[in-house]
């Protein structure tokens, strides 16, 4: 008798998970803006939490279950973002300064290797706040849409701010990097 009840609960949960997984994936893709792996991981995390709480969830109405799932998904996404922000000081560093020189107007590719960390930090800190924050978020790997969400700005504005930040940083760092490179060759 106990086994039959357990099998019934297992089948109910499986049907629930199958029914809600596409909805959760769509929401995850909408808020993550990242690759399928991250979205899949997030959805699996939410479904695991639902399984652990299934004894209470199965008593709820369908709309209440769906609302709970989406709320948990959103909260888990925010937790992951916070964790990513604290796992490493994701301020622009020498390891990713090459991002300054990723566009066609950029000076020759090895020039970024001639920038010191102190010069880079000083140049970034001298940017106006909106340009500095946009550049820092981009250097952390966020996409334009994600940066726009964080800063409350349209995607087009983010692109413009990023363009201006890169331009100012290149101009500010170019002379010292070129002179350091010339000294190194001589």
N, C-alpha and C positions, 0 to 999 in steps of 0.2 A: 504494500500500500504506500509506504514512504517513498519507495523507488519510483512508483508511478507518478506521484506528486512532483518529485524532483525532475523527472523527464518532461512533465508538462511545463514546469517553470523554465527548463532549459529551452524547450521549443518556443515558448512565448518570448523569451529574451532574444533568441536567434531571429525570430520573425521581426521583433521590434528593431533590432540592430540593422537588419537587412533593409527594412522600410525607411529608417532614418539616416543611414549612411550617405546616400546621395545628397540629401539636404545639408548634412553636416559638411560634406566635401565642398559643396557650392559656397557655403558660408565661409569655410576655411580659406578657399581660394580668393574670395572677395576681400577678406581682411588681411591675409598673409601677403598676397602678391608675390609669393615665392614659388619655388619649384614644388612639384607634386609630392616629393618625399616628405617635405616639412608638413604639408597639408595632411597627407596620409598619417603621419606620426601624431599630429594633433587630434585627428578624428579617432584614431585608435586609443589615444589617451582618454578622450571623452567617453568612448564606448566602454572602456575598462572601468571608469568611474561609475558609469551607469550599471554595469554588471555588479559591482560591489554594493551598490545601493538598490539593487533590483527588488528586494523584498518590500521596500517602501514605495519605489517608483511604480510598481505594477498596480498599485491601488489608485494612482492618479489618473486624471482624464488625459486623453491624447494631446490636447493643446498644452496642458500643463507640463507633460513630459517633454514635448518639443521645446517649449520655452526654457525649461531647465537645461536641456541639452545645449541649446544655443548660448545660454548664459554661461554655462561651464566652459564651453568652447572659447568664448570671448575671454573669460577670466584666465584660462590656461594660456591663451595667446599672449595676454598682457604679462603674465608671469614669465613666459619665455623671453619676451622682449626685455623685461627688467633684468633677468638673469644674464642675457647676452650683453647688456649694458654694463654689468658689474663684473663679468668674468675676466675682462681685460680692459685696461684703460684704452678705450677705442678712439682716443684722440689721434689725429693724424701723427704718424711717426715716420722715421726713416724707412721702415719696412714697406710703407705704401705711399711715399712721396711721389713715386712715379705717376700717380694719378694726376698730378699737376700737368704732366706733359703728354696726356693721352689724346690731344686733338691735333688736327692737321697744321695749325699755326705754331705748334710747339717747336722749341729749339731742338737740336739734335738729341736723340734718345739718351745718350749717356750723360748729358748735362745734369740730370737730377742727382746723379751719384756724387756731384761736387757740392751739394747742399748739406750744411751741418744741421743737426737736430735743433740746436739753439736758434739758428737763423730761421728755420722752418717754424718753430713755435712762436717766435717773435713776429714773423710775417703773418701767420694765421691770427694771432691775437690782435694785430693792428687792423684787421678787417672790420667793417661795420657789423654790428650784431647779427643782422639777418643774413649777410653773406657768410660770416664766420660759422654760424650754426648750420646753415645749409651745407657748406663745404665739409664740416665735421661729420654731419650725418651721412653724407655721401661717401666720405672716406671710411665710415663704419660699414659700408656695404648696402645701405638702404637705397631703395629705388625712388624715383621722383615722386611717385604717388604716395609712398610711405612718408617721405619727408614733408610733402604737402599736408598730409593728415596731422603730423606732429606740430607743424608750424602754423596750421590754419591758412594755408595759401594754395591757390590753384597750381596744378602741375606746370603750366606754362610759366608761371612766375618763378617756380622752383628752378626750372631750366635756365631762366634768365639770370637769377641770382647765382647759380652755379657757374654760368659762363663768366659773369663779372668777377666772381671770387677767383676763379682760375686765372683770368687775365691779370688781375691785380697781383696775385701771388707770383705769377711768372715774371712780371715786370719788376717786382720787388726783389726777387731772388736771382734774376738772370745775371746781373753785373757781378755779384760776388761769386757766383758759381762759375762764370766764364773766367774770371781772373784766377780763381783757385785751380781750374783745369789747366790754364796756361802755365801757371807756376809748376804744376805737376809734370808737364811735358818738357819743361826747360831744364 
